[in-house]
Amino acid sequence: MTGWRLGWMVAPPPLVRELGKLNEYNTSCAPLFVQHAGIVAIEQGEPFVRETVARYRAARDFAYQALAPLPRVELTCPPGAMYLFFRVHGEPDSLALAKRLIRDARIGLAPGVAFGPAGEGYLRLCFANSIARLAATIPRLQAALA
């Protein structure tokens, strides 16, 4: 359900009423299809979650091990999520770099500046994909960042 938003809140009773007001004016309601997906996730989701976490962990490790040795790349291995957020030394304009990677290497990465000024010089790579697809893409990224 990447990008879909559904959840619940547990809070001390005195806060619930006030938090409800905050929510009321920010969210009208979750769409019906998201509500149905939420029910399925609660009733049947644990095996899927375990499988997805294992798949993402393998993809994360694959991408991390491929990029970490590059001399211009500075990154840490994230403990969660589905992204590597890494600095590319010598590239002060992350948007220009992201555009160049699309044009020259046919790879779409998010420019770090899209996440605020502190993200400048960084790129975000989503590894929520198969290792086979990453294996076909990462060599082009390695060549472009070498």
N, CA, C and O of each residue as an XYZ file, in Angstrom:
584
protein
N       0.830     -1.189      0.000
C       0.000      0.000      0.000
C       0.876      1.256      0.000
O       0.515      2.267      0.601
N       2.014      1.189     -0.667
C       2.900      2.345     -0.726
C       2.141      3.568     -1.210
O       1.506      3.547     -2.265
N       2.216      4.633     -0.425
C       1.555      5.875     -0.799
C       0.122      5.986     -0.311
O      -0.436      7.083     -0.286
N      -0.481      4.876      0.077
C      -1.832      4.922      0.626
C      -1.704      5.212      2.112
O      -0.769      4.738      2.756
N      -2.611      5.967      2.651
C      -2.539      6.338      4.055
C      -3.774      5.838      4.785
O      -4.900      6.197      4.442
N      -3.552      5.009      5.790
C      -4.621      4.502      6.619
C      -4.016      4.131      7.958
O      -2.937      3.540      8.014
N      -4.685      4.464      9.004
C      -4.161      4.104     10.298
C      -5.125      4.453     11.402
O      -6.254      4.878     11.155
N      -4.671      4.270     12.612
C      -5.454      4.633     13.777
C      -4.509      5.212     14.808
O      -3.287      5.117     14.687
N      -5.082      5.793     15.793
C      -4.282      6.474     16.790
C      -4.665      5.955     18.172
O      -5.836      5.715     18.464
N      -3.660      5.790     19.001
C      -3.868      5.468     20.405
C      -3.301      6.647     21.177
O      -2.131      6.997     21.019
N      -4.130      7.255     22.009
C      -3.703      8.452     22.741
C      -4.437      8.511     24.074
O      -5.478      7.877     24.245
N      -3.898      9.265     25.005
C      -4.601      9.452     26.284
C      -5.973     10.076     26.027
O      -6.091     10.964     25.182
N      -7.011      9.630     26.737
C      -8.372     10.128     26.493
C      -8.502     11.652     26.422
O      -9.243     12.140     25.569
N      -7.820     12.429     27.272
C      -7.999     13.886     27.158
C      -7.522     14.458     25.818
O      -7.991     15.515     25.395
N      -6.598     13.770     25.156
C      -6.079     14.262     23.882
C      -6.921     13.840     22.683
O      -6.897     14.497     21.642
N      -7.659     12.755     22.827
C      -8.376     12.194     21.686
C      -9.314     13.216     21.059
O      -9.349     13.352     19.836
N     -10.068     13.932     21.872
C     -11.029     14.906     21.331
C     -10.309     15.989     20.531
O     -10.740     16.334     19.431
N      -9.222     16.525     21.072
C      -8.481     17.586     20.386
C      -7.796     17.057     19.133
O      -7.797     17.728     18.101
N      -7.216     15.876     19.205
C      -6.583     15.292     18.026
C      -7.619     14.976     16.952
O      -7.333     15.076     15.759
N      -8.806     14.600     17.373
C      -9.897     14.375     16.422
C     -10.232     15.627     15.643
O     -10.497     15.562     14.443
N     -10.222     16.780     16.321
C     -10.475     18.052     15.631
C      -9.386     18.319     14.591
O      -9.675     18.735     13.469
N      -8.155     18.079     14.971
C      -7.040     18.279     14.044
C      -7.204     17.394     12.814
O      -7.036     17.850     11.683
N      -7.531     16.138     13.042
C      -7.710     15.204     11.938
C      -8.900     15.585     11.058
O      -8.830     15.468      9.835
N      -9.980     16.035     11.668
C     -11.202     16.368     10.931
C     -10.959     17.408      9.852
O     -11.564     17.341      8.782
N     -10.101     18.348     10.111
C      -9.878     19.430      9.156
C      -8.706     19.170      8.218
O      -8.411     19.991      7.350
N      -8.049     18.052      8.384
C      -6.936     17.703      7.504
C      -7.243     16.503      6.616
O      -6.647     16.343      5.551
N      -8.165     15.670      7.053
C      -8.472     14.449      6.317
C      -9.971     14.246      6.363
O     -10.556     14.190      7.445
N     -10.600     14.136      5.208
C     -12.048     13.913      5.227
C     -12.347     12.455      5.544
O     -13.163     12.171      6.421
N     -11.706     11.533      4.850
C     -11.833     10.111      5.167
C     -10.936      9.328      4.212
O     -10.527      9.819      3.160
N     -10.653      8.124      4.610
C      -9.886      7.242      3.729
C     -10.825      6.714      2.648
O     -11.962      6.356      2.954
N     -10.378      6.655      1.382
C     -11.227      6.114      0.323
C     -11.625      4.663      0.633
O     -10.902      3.951      1.329
N     -12.750      4.247      0.122
C     -13.287      2.921      0.411
C     -12.293      1.818      0.042
O     -12.138      0.855      0.792
N     -11.616      1.947     -1.105
C     -10.683      0.888     -1.510
C      -9.521      0.782     -0.531
O      -8.987     -0.308     -0.326
N      -9.121      1.898      0.077
C      -8.052      1.863      1.076
C      -8.567      1.215      2.362
O      -7.831      0.482      3.022
N      -9.817      1.479      2.719
C     -10.402      0.840      3.897
C     -10.465     -0.675      3.703
O     -10.142     -1.434      4.617
N     -10.884     -1.115      2.508
C     -10.932     -2.556      2.233
C      -9.520     -3.157      2.276
O      -9.321     -4.238      2.830
N      -8.564     -2.469      1.704
C      -7.181     -2.954      1.738
C      -6.676     -3.037      3.171
O      -5.945     -3.964      3.519
N      -7.059     -2.079      4.001
C      -6.663     -2.104      5.409
C      -7.207     -3.313      6.139
O      -6.508     -3.916      6.952
N      -8.456     -3.676      5.855
C      -9.049     -4.869      6.474
C      -8.272     -6.114      6.062
O      -7.951     -6.955      6.902
N      -7.972     -6.233      4.774
C      -7.194     -7.379      4.292
C      -5.812     -7.388      4.936
O      -5.313     -8.446      5.320
N      -5.197     -6.225      5.055
C      -3.868     -6.147      5.662
C      -3.899     -6.617      7.114
O      -3.007     -7.347      7.546
N      -4.906     -6.211      7.862
C      -5.006     -6.621      9.262
C      -5.292     -8.116      9.369
O      -4.705     -8.802     10.205
N      -6.183     -8.617      8.534
C      -6.581    -10.018      8.633
C      -5.573    -10.990      8.024
O      -5.441    -12.117      8.501
N      -4.854    -10.569      6.968
C      -3.996    -11.501      6.237
C      -2.578    -10.988      6.024
O      -1.793    -11.618      5.315
N      -2.247     -9.870      6.621
C      -1.031     -9.180      6.233
C       0.298     -9.662      6.782
O       1.332     -9.422      6.160
N       0.307    -10.330      7.922
C       1.604    -10.641      8.548
C       2.544    -11.465      7.661
O       3.721    -11.117      7.566
N       2.090    -12.528      7.015
C       3.009    -13.255      6.124
C       3.523    -12.374      4.981
O       4.695    -12.445      4.609
N       2.638    -11.551      4.436
C       3.045    -10.638      3.364
C       4.075     -9.635      3.866
O       5.051     -9.342      3.175
N       3.861     -9.111      5.063
C       4.805     -8.150      5.634
C       6.170     -8.806      5.822
O       7.190     -8.219      5.459
N       6.204    -10.003      6.377
C       7.489    -10.707      6.571
C       8.204    -10.921      5.243
O       9.412    -10.711      5.142
N       7.449    -11.344      4.218
C       8.034    -11.575      2.892
C       8.555    -10.265      2.291
O       9.640    -10.232      1.711
N       7.790     -9.205      2.430
C       8.187     -7.910      1.876
C       9.419     -7.366      2.587
O      10.331     -6.852      1.940
N       9.455     -7.472      3.899
C      10.624     -7.007      4.657
C      11.869     -7.770      4.216
O      12.924     -7.166      4.022
N      11.762     -9.080      4.058
C      12.909     -9.879      3.615
C      13.358     -9.470      2.209
O      14.552     -9.359      1.931
N      12.377     -9.250      1.333
C      12.708     -8.846     -0.049
C      13.374     -7.482     -0.078
O      14.365     -7.287     -0.782
N      12.835     -6.533      0.686
C      13.425     -5.191      0.735
C      14.816     -5.226      1.364
O      15.717     -4.517      0.915
N      14.997     -6.042      2.393
C      16.307     -6.139      3.036
C      17.350     -6.663      2.039
O      18.466     -6.146      1.976
N      16.986     -7.678      1.271
C      17.912     -8.223      0.269
C      18.220     -7.181     -0.801
O      19.370     -7.039     -1.214
N      17.204     -6.454     -1.249
C      17.421     -5.414     -2.260
C      18.252     -4.276     -1.697
O      19.126     -3.747     -2.383
N      17.987     -3.893     -0.445
C      18.780     -2.840      0.205
C      20.244     -3.250      0.262
O      21.130     -2.478     -0.104
N      20.492     -4.474      0.724
C      21.871     -4.946      0.852
C      22.561     -4.991     -0.506
O      23.733     -4.633     -0.625
N      21.842     -5.428     -1.516
C      22.405     -5.476     -2.866
C      22.795     -4.075     -3.338
O      23.919     -3.864     -3.795
N      21.878     -3.127     -3.229
C      22.159     -1.759     -3.690
C      23.252     -1.110     -2.860
O      24.135     -0.446     -3.403
N      23.199     -1.295     -1.558
C      24.219     -0.709     -0.680
C      25.609     -1.249     -1.042
O      26.556     -0.478     -1.194
N      25.725     -2.559     -1.175
C      27.021     -3.165     -1.486
C      27.539     -2.739     -2.856
O      28.750     -2.710     -3.079
N      26.643     -2.413     -3.763
C      27.064     -1.969     -5.091
C      27.548     -0.525     -5.082
O      28.462     -0.178     -5.830
N      26.944      0.329     -4.241
C      27.291      1.757     -4.247
C      28.357      2.135     -3.224
O      29.119      3.077     -3.447
N      28.421      1.422     -2.118
C      29.353      1.791     -1.041
C      30.819      1.881     -1.487
O      31.532      2.764     -1.010
N      31.290      1.020     -2.366
C      32.704      1.115     -2.771
C      33.048      2.291     -3.685
O      34.225      2.598     -3.874
N      32.040      2.950     -4.251
C      32.324      4.044     -5.175
C      32.950      5.209     -4.410
O      32.408      5.633     -3.390
N      34.074      5.730     -4.881
C      34.802      6.752     -4.122
C      34.050      8.069     -3.929
O      34.276      8.764     -2.938
N      33.163      8.420     -4.855
C      32.438      9.693     -4.715
C      31.146      9.555     -3.928
O      30.490     10.554     -3.633
N      30.774      8.330     -3.584
C      29.495      8.085     -2.914
C      29.722      7.917     -1.413
O      30.602      7.178     -0.971
N      28.898      8.628     -0.647
C      28.907      8.506      0.810
C      27.501      8.104      1.239
O      26.540      8.838      1.006
N      27.386      6.940      1.863
C      26.072      6.483      2.288
C      26.158      5.611      3.523
O      27.205      5.046      3.839
N      25.050      5.515      4.201
C      24.912      4.585      5.309
C      23.810      3.611      4.937
O      22.955      3.903      4.102
N      23.847      2.458      5.568
C      22.846      1.436      5.293
C      21.624      1.719      6.165
O      21.720      1.654      7.391
N      20.485      2.028      5.561
C      19.312      2.375      6.363
C      18.740      1.150      7.076
O      18.679      0.069      6.489
N      18.323      1.305      8.328
C      17.737      0.172      9.045
C      16.299     -0.126      8.626
O      15.786     -1.208      8.910
N      15.648      0.813      7.960
C      14.262      0.615      7.536
C      14.011      1.384      6.264
O      14.946      1.914      5.663
N      12.785      1.452      5.853
C      12.344      2.160      4.648
C      12.723      1.377      3.400
O      13.110      0.211      3.476
N      12.608      2.027      2.262
C      12.910      1.369      0.991
C      13.744      2.272      0.095
O      13.641      2.218     -1.131
N      14.571      3.101      0.721
C      15.370      4.068     -0.017
C      16.798      4.107      0.511
O      17.042      3.928      1.704
N      17.734      4.344     -0.401
C      19.077      4.759     -0.031
C      19.155      6.252     -0.308
O      18.811      6.702     -1.401
N      19.597      7.007      0.660
C      19.774      8.451      0.507
C      21.269      8.673      0.626
O      21.838      8.510      1.706
N      21.909      9.043     -0.471
C      23.366      9.091     -0.470
C      23.899     10.374     -1.096
O      23.299     10.951     -2.002
N      25.056     10.801     -0.574
C      25.741     11.989     -1.079
C      26.656     11.576     -2.227
O      27.273     10.511     -2.212
N      26.720     12.455     -3.216
C      27.661     12.256     -4.314
C      28.622     13.437     -4.264
O      28.272     14.554     -4.645
N      29.833     13.179     -3.792
C      30.830     14.248     -3.673
C      31.179     14.803     -5.057
O      31.316     14.061     -6.029
N      31.317     16.115     -5.111
C      31.635     16.792     -6.366
C      30.404     17.123     -7.187
O      30.523     17.611     -8.311
N      29.230     16.869     -6.648
C      27.972     17.165     -7.353
C      27.132     18.101     -6.485
O      26.303     17.628     -5.707
N      27.325     19.399     -6.597
C      26.604     20.337     -5.732
C      25.143     20.576     -6.135
O      24.378     21.141     -5.353
N      24.746     20.157     -7.335
C      23.386     20.404     -7.819
C      22.694     19.059     -8.050
O      22.838     18.453     -9.111
N      21.946     18.602     -7.053
C      21.340     17.274     -7.142
C      20.280     17.182     -8.238
O      20.103     16.121     -8.837
N      19.578     18.276     -8.503
C      18.585     18.250     -9.583
C      19.269     18.079    -10.935
O      18.814     17.293    -11.766
N      20.349     18.802    -11.156
C      21.087     18.661    -12.414
C      21.647     17.247    -12.555
O      21.629     16.670    -13.642
N      22.142     16.697    -11.450
C      22.673     15.337    -11.480
C      21.549     14.336    -11.789
O      21.731     13.437    -12.609
N      20.404     14.486    -11.144
C      19.282     13.576    -11.393
C      18.845     13.649    -12.857
O      18.551     12.622    -13.468
N      18.803     14.846    -13.413
C      18.436     14.994    -14.821
C      19.486     14.346    -15.728
O      19.142     13.708    -16.723
N      20.749     14.510    -15.385
C      21.818     13.902    -16.179
C      21.730     12.375    -16.131
O      21.951     11.707    -17.140
N      21.406     11.825    -14.958
C      21.279     10.371    -14.848
C      20.112      9.842    -15.675
O      20.198      8.760    -16.255
N      19.036     10.597    -15.728
C      17.907     10.188    -16.575
C      18.326     10.203    -18.043
O      18.080      9.251    -18.784
N      18.956     11.285    -18.442
C      19.336     11.454    -19.850
C      20.414     10.460    -20.266
O      20.280      9.798    -21.295
N      21.477     10.348    -19.483
C      22.639      9.581    -19.911
C      22.610      8.107    -19.514
O      23.119      7.259    -20.245
N      22.014      7.797    -18.354
C      22.053      6.419    -17.863
C      20.673      5.770    -17.803
O      20.555      4.594    -17.459
N      19.624      6.536    -18.140
C      18.254      6.031    -18.111
C      17.870      5.500    -16.727
O      17.266      4.435    -16.594
N      18.241      6.280    -15.697
C      17.939      5.924    -14.309
C      17.242      7.111    -13.655
O      17.732      8.239    -13.722
N      16.107      6.858    -13.029
C      15.384      7.913    -12.339
C      15.606      7.857    -10.843
O      15.143      6.934    -10.173
N      16.313      8.840    -10.321
C      16.519      8.977     -8.882
C      15.982     10.335     -8.461
O      15.970     11.279     -9.251
N      15.544     10.426     -7.228
C      15.035     11.700     -6.726
C      16.213     12.576     -6.306
O      17.126     12.106     -5.627
N      16.196     13.845     -6.706
C      17.256     14.754     -6.253
C      17.057     15.075     -4.774
O      15.930     15.288     -4.327
N      18.137     15.108     -4.028
C      18.052     15.369     -2.597
C      17.421     16.699     -2.253
O      16.769     16.826     -1.216
N      17.602     17.694     -3.105
C      17.052     19.024     -2.832
C      15.525     18.996     -2.775
O      14.920     19.901     -2.200
N      14.899     17.990     -3.351
C      13.441     17.872     -3.281
C      12.966     17.656     -1.845
O      11.783     17.829     -1.552
N      13.876     17.283     -0.952
C      13.539     17.028      0.439
C      13.986     18.162      1.346
O      13.977     18.028      2.570
N      14.376     19.272      0.747
C      14.777     20.450      1.512
C      16.229     20.804      1.239
O      16.969     20.009      0.660
N      16.637     21.995      1.656
C      17.990     22.475      1.371
C      19.089     21.560      1.911
O      20.152     21.454      1.299
N      18.855     20.904      3.032
C      19.882     20.015      3.593
C      20.106     18.781      2.728
O      21.112     18.089      2.883
N      19.171     18.500      1.813
C      19.323     17.352      0.933
C      20.156     17.623     -0.303
O      20.435     16.707     -1.076
N      20.553     18.864     -0.498
C      21.349     19.204     -1.684
C      22.637     18.393     -1.684
O      23.297     18.238     -0.656
N      22.973     17.886     -2.852
C      24.171     17.058     -3.009
C      23.894     15.575     -2.834
O      24.790     14.749     -3.013
N      22.653     15.231     -2.482
C      22.271     13.844     -2.269
C      21.319     13.376     -3.370
O      20.721     14.180     -4.085
N      21.198     12.070     -3.483
C      20.204     11.434     -4.340
C      19.456     10.395     -3.512
O      19.982      9.874     -2.528
N      18.223     10.099     -3.921
C      17.456      9.045     -3.258
C      17.130      7.968     -4.272
O      16.526      8.235     -5.311
N      17.533      6.755     -3.960
C      17.291      5.594     -4.804
C      16.277      4.701     -4.105
O      16.477      4.320     -2.951
N      15.208      4.368     -4.781
C      14.207      3.445     -4.244
C      14.626      2.029     -4.638
O      14.792      1.729     -5.821
N      14.794      1.166     -3.642
C      15.193     -0.213     -3.936
C      14.027     -1.195     -3.767
O      14.252     -2.400     -3.652
N      12.796     -0.698     -3.751
C      11.615     -1.564     -3.625
C      11.317     -2.197     -4.976
O      10.266     -1.963     -5.572
N      12.237     -2.982     -5.434
C      12.125     -3.629     -6.721
C      12.821     -4.973     -6.636
O      13.418     -5.296     -5.609
N      12.756     -5.741     -7.670
C      13.419     -7.044     -7.664
C      14.928     -6.851     -7.789
O      15.399     -5.870     -8.365
N      15.661     -7.793     -7.246
C      17.114     -7.740     -7.374
C      17.508     -7.871     -8.839
O      18.494     -7.271     -9.268
N      16.760     -8.637     -9.603
C      17.068     -8.769    -11.042
C      16.985     -7.413    -11.732
O      17.843     -7.081    -12.550
N      15.969     -6.634    -11.410
C      15.844     -5.309    -12.038
C      16.940     -4.372    -11.531
O      17.510     -3.604    -12.307
N      17.233     -4.433    -10.235
C      18.332     -3.614     -9.698
C      19.658     -4.013    -10.345
O      20.479     -3.153    -10.665
N      19.864     -5.313    -10.535
C      21.112     -5.792    -11.142
C      21.261     -5.300    -12.574
O      22.382     -5.148    -13.060
N      20.157     -5.052    -13.251
C      20.214     -4.519    -14.613
C      20.454     -3.014    -14.615
O      20.933     -2.465    -15.608
N      20.126     -2.343    -13.517
C      20.206     -0.888    -13.443
C      21.465     -0.380    -12.761
O      22.072      0.589    -13.217
N      21.857     -1.019    -11.681
C      22.960     -0.533    -10.853
C      24.266     -0.374    -11.634
O      24.975      0.606    -11.399
N      24.621     -1.268    -12.538
C      25.879     -1.043    -13.274
C      25.906      0.294    -14.030
O      26.954      0.932    -14.125
N      24.755      0.716    -14.566
C      24.714      2.016    -15.244
C      24.927      3.140    -14.246
O      25.602      4.123    -14.548
N      24.349      2.998    -13.050
C      24.529      4.008    -12.005
C      25.980      4.040    -11.544
O      26.556      5.112    -11.361
N      26.567      2.860    -11.358
C      27.982      2.800    -10.961
C      28.862      3.513    -11.985
O      29.747      4.286    -11.618
N      28.621      3.253    -13.252
C      29.422      3.887    -14.304
C      29.236      5.388    -14.305
O      30.195      6.136    -14.490
N      28.007      5.833    -14.099
C      27.732      7.288    -14.121
C      28.329      8.017    -12.929
O      28.660      9.198    -13.024
N      28.470      7.318    -11.806
C      28.986      7.969    -10.591
C      30.462      7.701    -10.345
O      31.041      8.234     -9.398
N      31.067      6.892    -11.178
C      32.491      6.539    -10.986
C      33.393      7.735    -11.240
O      34.614      7.623    -11.126
